[in-house]
């Protein structure tokens, strides 16, 4: 099989199973929390990233969800866009938190 065919097959499989290859992105306004599980507006448990924004429109928080529970690394940002904190979650329980000082330089 040629490389082009392999790449085409990969992209086709991604399109057919978007939950494996790409995550949905949500905002708090288009989700709801019921008994500790976060749902989309079609009452499906979230699988993707919930973004929270400052009133000015800048990104405040990225929170990953799997089956409606916070799972993975959530990232909080300052209004200037710099990384403020990272929090690791497993089944909606905080595992570890790291806060970054505002004067430290990062390569993201």
C-alpha positions in Angstrom: 0.0 0.0 0.0 1.4 3.4 -0.9 2.0 6.1 1.6 -0.8 8.2 0.0 -3.3 5.4 0.4 -2.2 4.9 4.1 -2.7 8.6 4.8 -6.1 8.6 3.0 -7.2 5.6 5.0 -6.1 7.3 8.3 -8.0 10.5 7.6 -11.1 8.6 6.5 -11.0 6.5 9.7 -10.7 9.8 11.6 -13.7 11.2 10.0 -15.7 8.1 10.8 -14.7 8.1 14.4 -14.2 11.7 15.3 -14.1 11.0 19.0 -10.8 9.1 18.6 -9.1 11.6 16.4 -10.5 15.0 17.5 -12.2 16.2 20.6 -15.3 18.4 20.7 -14.9 21.8 22.2 -17.6 23.2 24.5 -18.2 26.3 26.6 -19.9 26.3 30.0 -22.9 28.0 28.4 -23.6 24.9 26.2 -23.1 22.3 28.9 -24.8 21.3 32.1 -23.7 19.6 35.3 -26.1 16.9 36.7 -25.1 14.8 39.7 -21.3 15.3 39.1 -21.5 14.5 35.3 -21.2 17.2 32.7 -23.5 16.9 29.7 -23.9 18.6 26.3 -27.2 20.1 25.3 -28.3 16.7 23.8 -27.9 15.1 27.3 -24.8 13.2 26.2 -21.8 13.0 28.7 -19.0 15.2 27.5 -16.0 13.9 25.7 -13.9 16.9 24.9 -12.7 20.2 26.1 -14.7 22.8 28.0 -13.4 26.3 27.5 -14.2 29.1 30.0 -13.5 32.7 28.9 -12.9 36.0 30.7 -15.6 38.7 30.1 -13.1 40.3 27.7 -13.0 37.1 25.5 -9.6 35.8 26.5 -9.3 32.1 27.4 -9.4 31.5 31.2 -9.6 27.7 31.5 -9.4 24.6 29.4 -10.9 21.6 31.1 -10.8 18.1 29.5 -13.7 15.7 30.0 -14.1 12.0 29.3 -17.6 10.4 29.8 -18.7 13.6 31.6 -16.0 13.6 34.2 -12.9 15.9 34.4 -10.0 13.8 33.2 -6.5 14.9 32.1 -4.8 18.2 32.6 -6.8 21.4 32.9 -5.0 24.6 32.1 -5.7 28.0 33.6 -4.5 31.2 31.9 -4.0 34.8 33.0 -5.8 37.6 31.0 -2.6 38.2 29.1 -2.6 34.6 27.8 0.2 33.3 29.9 -0.1 30.0 31.7 -1.2 30.3 35.3 -1.8 26.8 36.5 -2.1 23.2 35.5 -4.4 20.8 37.4 -4.4 17.0 36.7 -7.8 15.4 37.2 -8.9 11.7 37.2 -12.6 11.0 37.4 -13.3 14.6 38.5 -10.9 14.4 41.4 -7.9 16.7 41.6 -4.7 14.7 41.6 -2.0 17.4 41.3 -1.8 21.1 40.9 1.1 23.3 39.6 0.9 27.1 39.7 3.3 29.0 37.5 4.8 32.4 38.7 3.9 35.3 36.4 7.5 36.2 35.7 8.6 32.7 34.5 9.1 32.2 30.7 7.6 29.2 29.0 7.9 27.4 25.7 4.5 25.9 24.9 
